[in-house]
Amino acid sequence: MANDRKQHSAEFKFKVALKAAKETQTISQLASEQGLHPNQISRWKQQLLREGKTVFADTRNEQARQATQAHREAELYEQIGRLKMELEWLKKKVE
């Protein structure tokens, strides 16, 4: 018999973890209701509580950092191109 693993959507995991975090039902009751193992629900709940603060994080700072990094990379690639051209020119001069 093949091991058929269930693939749950992120939305489903979020809903179950949120129900577990609300603690209106025990994890065992919730697991029985949803047809899941209690340990799985506990892991989803821990992940929600650990990473939930990033949902409302200010992404503007991250976007500004990425834009600055992209600009810096462009400058560096431009400099690499110039240096390669100078190197080729110097090689031709030496020959």
Backbone as numpy.savetxt, mean C-alpha at the origin, in Angstrom:
# Nx Ny Nz CAx CAy CAz Cx Cy Cz
-9.42 -34.41 -2.54 -10.26 -33.24 -2.54 -9.37 -31.99 -2.54
-9.63 -31.10 -3.46 -8.82 -29.89 -3.59 -9.15 -28.90 -2.48
-8.14 -28.17 -2.10 -8.32 -27.12 -1.10 -8.80 -25.86 -1.79
-10.07 -25.58 -1.72 -10.62 -24.37 -2.33 -10.62 -23.25 -1.30
-9.73 -22.29 -1.50 -9.62 -21.16 -0.58 -10.54 -20.06 -1.04
-11.22 -19.47 -0.11 -12.13 -18.37 -0.42 -11.32 -17.08 -0.58
-11.67 -16.32 -1.57 -11.07 -15.01 -1.78 -12.13 -13.97 -1.43
-11.87 -13.21 -0.38 -12.83 -12.20 0.06 -12.40 -10.84 -0.44
-13.39 -10.03 -0.80 -13.09 -8.69 -1.29 -12.66 -7.80 -0.13
-12.00 -6.72 -0.47 -11.56 -5.76 0.55 -12.76 -5.16 1.26
-13.83 -4.94 0.52 -15.05 -4.37 1.12 -15.64 -5.32 2.16
-15.67 -6.62 1.83 -16.19 -7.61 2.77 -15.33 -7.66 4.03
-14.01 -7.67 3.84 -13.10 -7.71 4.98 -13.30 -6.49 5.87
-13.45 -5.32 5.23 -13.64 -4.09 5.99 -14.93 -4.15 6.80
-16.01 -4.61 6.19 -17.29 -4.68 6.90 -17.22 -5.63 8.10
-16.61 -6.78 7.89 -16.49 -7.75 8.99 -15.60 -7.20 10.09
-14.47 -6.61 9.73 -13.55 -6.04 10.72 -14.21 -4.90 11.47
-15.01 -4.10 10.78 -15.71 -3.00 11.44 -16.74 -3.52 12.43
-17.45 -4.57 12.05 -18.40 -5.18 12.98 -17.67 -5.72 14.21
-16.52 -6.31 13.99 -15.73 -6.85 15.11 -15.23 -5.72 16.00
-14.84 -4.61 15.40 -14.33 -3.48 16.18 -15.44 -2.82 16.99
-16.66 -2.85 16.47 -17.80 -2.27 17.21 -18.13 -3.07 18.46
-17.79 -4.36 18.43 -18.00 -5.26 19.56 -19.46 -5.37 19.99
-20.37 -5.32 19.03 -21.79 -5.56 19.35 -22.05 -7.06 19.45
-21.19 -7.85 18.79 -21.25 -9.30 18.87 -19.85 -9.79 19.22
-19.80 -10.99 19.77 -18.48 -11.56 20.01 -17.88 -12.00 18.68
-16.60 -12.18 18.67 -15.93 -12.61 17.44 -16.42 -14.00 17.04
-16.69 -14.83 18.02 -17.20 -16.18 17.71 -18.57 -16.11 17.05
-19.43 -15.25 17.56 -20.76 -15.08 16.94 -20.63 -14.56 15.51
-19.78 -13.59 15.35 -19.56 -13.01 14.03 -18.97 -14.04 13.06
-18.05 -14.84 13.55 -17.43 -15.88 12.72 -18.47 -16.91 12.29
-19.31 -17.30 13.21 -20.37 -18.26 12.90 -21.34 -17.68 11.88
-21.68 -16.43 12.05 -22.63 -15.76 11.16 -22.06 -15.61 9.74
-20.78 -15.29 9.64 -20.16 -15.04 8.35 -19.52 -16.29 7.73
-19.41 -17.36 8.49 -18.79 -18.58 7.98 -17.27 -18.46 7.88
-16.69 -17.76 8.84 -15.24 -17.55 8.86 -14.66 -18.10 10.15
-13.34 -18.22 10.18 -12.66 -18.64 11.40 -12.46 -17.41 12.28
-12.64 -17.54 13.58 -12.47 -16.40 14.49 -11.09 -15.75 14.40
-10.04 -16.55 14.18 -8.69 -15.98 14.06 -8.59 -15.04 12.86
-9.27 -15.39 11.77 -9.24 -14.55 10.58 -9.89 -13.20 10.87
-11.00 -13.23 11.55 -11.69 -11.98 11.90 -10.82 -11.16 12.84
-10.16 -11.81 13.77 -9.27 -11.09 14.70 -8.13 -10.41 13.95
-7.56 -11.12 12.96 -6.47 -10.51 12.17 -6.97 -9.32 11.38
-8.15 -9.43 10.77 -8.71 -8.31 10.01 -8.99 -7.12 10.92
-9.49 -7.42 12.13 -9.78 -6.35 13.08 -8.48 -5.64 13.50
-7.44 -6.42 13.80 -6.16 -5.83 14.18 -5.60 -4.97 13.06
-5.72 -5.46 11.84 -5.22 -4.70 10.70 -6.01 -3.40 10.54
-7.31 -3.46 10.72 -8.14 -2.25 10.63 -7.75 -1.25 11.71
-7.55 -1.70 12.91 -7.19 -0.79 14.00 -5.78 -0.24 13.82
-4.88 -1.04 13.27 -3.49 -0.62 13.08 -3.37 0.36 11.90
-4.05 0.08 10.80 -3.89 0.87 9.58 -5.03 1.84 9.33
-6.02 1.85 10.19 -7.18 2.70 9.99 -6.87 4.18 10.01
-5.83 4.56 10.73 -5.50 5.98 10.84 -5.03 6.56 9.52
-4.58 5.72 8.60 -4.12 6.22 7.31 -5.27 6.62 6.39
-6.47 6.21 6.71 -7.62 6.54 5.88 -7.82 8.05 5.82
-7.63 8.72 6.92 -7.86 10.16 6.99 -6.55 10.96 6.97
-5.47 10.32 6.58 -4.18 11.00 6.53 -4.19 12.06 5.44
-3.44 13.12 5.67 -3.34 14.20 4.71 -2.40 13.77 3.59
-2.95 13.52 2.42 -2.16 13.04 1.29 -1.50 14.17 0.53
-1.81 15.40 0.86 -1.20 16.52 0.14 0.31 16.56 0.35
0.75 16.27 1.55 2.20 16.24 1.82 2.89 15.15 1.01
2.24 14.01 0.90 2.80 12.90 0.12 2.87 13.28 -1.35
1.85 13.94 -1.86 1.85 14.34 -3.26 2.94 15.37 -3.53
3.14 16.30 -2.62 4.18 17.31 -2.78 5.56 16.66 -2.76
5.74 15.68 -1.89 7.01 14.96 -1.81 7.28 14.20 -3.11
6.24 13.56 -3.65 6.41 12.83 -4.89 6.74 13.76 -6.05
6.09 14.93 -6.09 6.37 15.90 -7.14 7.81 16.40 -7.06
8.27 16.66 -5.84 9.65 17.11 -5.63 10.63 16.02 -6.07
10.32 14.80 -5.72 11.19 13.69 -6.09 11.22 13.51 -7.61
10.09 13.64 -8.27 10.04 13.51 -9.73 10.86 14.61 -10.39
10.77 15.83 -9.87 11.54 16.94 -10.41 13.04 16.69 -10.24
13.42 16.20 -9.08 14.83 15.90 -8.79 15.35 14.81 -9.73
14.52 13.78 -9.95 14.92 12.70 -10.86 15.13 13.24 -12.27
14.23 14.11 -12.72 14.36 14.69 -14.06 15.67 15.47 -14.19
15.99 16.24 -13.16 17.26 16.99 -13.17 18.46 16.05 -13.24
18.41 14.97 -12.48 19.53 14.03 -12.46 19.69 13.33 -13.81
18.58 12.94 -14.43 18.65 12.31 -15.75 19.21 13.28 -16.79
18.83 14.54 -16.67 19.35 15.56 -17.57 20.87 15.70 -17.39
21.29 15.71 -16.14 22.73 15.81 -15.85 23.48 14.59 -16.37
22.89 13.42 -16.23 23.53 12.20 -16.75 23.69 12.31 -18.26
22.67 12.80 -18.93 22.74 12.96 -20.38 23.86 13.91 -20.79
23.97 15.04 -20.09 25.03 16.00 -20.38 26.41 15.38 -20.17
26.57 14.65 -19.08 27.86 14.04 -18.78 28.22 12.97 -19.82
27.25 12.22 -20.28 27.52 11.23 -21.32 27.98 11.92 -22.60
27.32 13.02 -22.94 27.71 13.77 -24.15 29.14 14.30 -24.01
29.47 14.85 -22.85 30.82 15.36 -22.61 31.85 14.24 -22.70
31.52 13.10 -22.16 32.42 11.95 -22.20 32.68 11.52 -23.63
31.62 11.42 -24.44 31.77 11.05 -25.85 32.63 12.08 -26.58
32.41 13.35 -26.31 33.16 14.41 -26.96 34.65 14.32 -26.60
34.90 14.07 -25.30 36.30 13.94 -24.85 36.96 12.71 -25.46
36.23 11.62 -25.60 36.79 10.42 -26.22 37.18 10.70 -27.67
36.36 11.44 -28.38 36.66 11.77 -29.77 37.86 12.70 -29.86
37.99 13.61 -28.91 39.12 14.56 -28.91 40.43 13.84 -28.67
40.41 12.81 -27.81 41.62 12.08 -27.47 42.08 11.22 -28.65
41.19 10.69 -29.42 41.53 9.80 -30.54 42.21 10.52 -31.61
